Amino acid sequence: MFLPNPSRSFFLTPPTVHSPTVHPRFDSGSFRKAASAEAAKARIRASFPMSRNRSIIALMLLVLIAMRLLEVLFFVGLAGSAVVVLISFIEDGKELFGKD
């Protein structure tokens, strides 16, 4: 059976990066040492290829064009409805107050 030597400061030292209580991947110091900023950027670029980015941008442009078209159609329909209401109001006024 293993018994630690009480003369050593084994129990007084804080856990190191390689201790089982702190996983090296989640320790901020060792993660910064393991992966530089350039390596992190390269991983991000590799996970999103340019063709996917371009297709997403093209899809966003199509959605934007469709939104603008629907916006124009909405306001044209609103103006058309206002014209119909105005004509109906005039015709109803003629019918109520006009000469038959």
N, C-alpha and C positions, 0 to 999 in steps of 0.2 A: 504494500500500500504506500502511495506517495504522500508525504507530508512536506509542505513547504517549509523552508528554513525561516524561522521567525526573525533572524538577524537581518535578513534582506528586507528591503522596503517594497516587497511585492504587493502588499495590500494597500500601500499608501500612494502608489503611482496611479494616475488616471488611465483609463483604457486607451490603448494606442489604436491606430487606424486598422490594424490587422487583428484586433481582438474580436471575438465572436459577437460582442454586443453592438458593434458599429460595422455595418457592411461597407466595404471600401467604395462601392459605386455610389452610395448615398452620402458619403462624407464629402463635404464641399471642397476641402483641401486636396484630397486625392483625385477628385473628379476634375478639378481645374488642372492638375498636373497631367492627368491622363489624356484629356481632350483639350487641345488648344482652340482658340477662336476660329482658326481656319478649318480645322477638322470638323467643328460643329457646323460651320457654314457649308462645307462639302457634304455632310450628311443630310442637311436640309435640302440642298440642291438635288441630291440623288433621290430623295423621297418624292420630289415633285419635278418630274421631267418637263422640259420646255414645251413639248407637244401638248401635254395636259394643261399647262398654264395658258397656252394660246387658245386651246379649245374652250377653256373656261371664259377667257376674255371675249372670244367670239360669241359665246352664248350670252354673256352679259350685254354685249352690244345689241344682239337681236332682241333681248328682253327690253332694253332701253328704247329701241325703235318701236316695238309693239306698245310700250307704255305711252309714248308720245302720240302714236296714231290713235290709241283709244282715248287719250285726253282730247285731241282735236275732234274726234267723233262725238264725244260727250258734249262739248260746248256747241257744236253744230246742232246736235239734237236739242239742246236746251234752247238755243235761239229759235229753232223751228217750232218748238212747243210754245214759246212766247208769242210767235207770230200767229199760231192757231188760236191761242187764247184771246189775243187782241182782235182778230177777225170775228171770233164768236161773240165777243163783247159788243162789237159794233153792230153785228147782225141782230143780236138780241135787243139792243137799244132801238134799232130801227123798227123791229117788230112791236115793241112795247109802246113807243112814243110816236112812231111814224104814221103817215097816212096810209090807209089800206086801199 
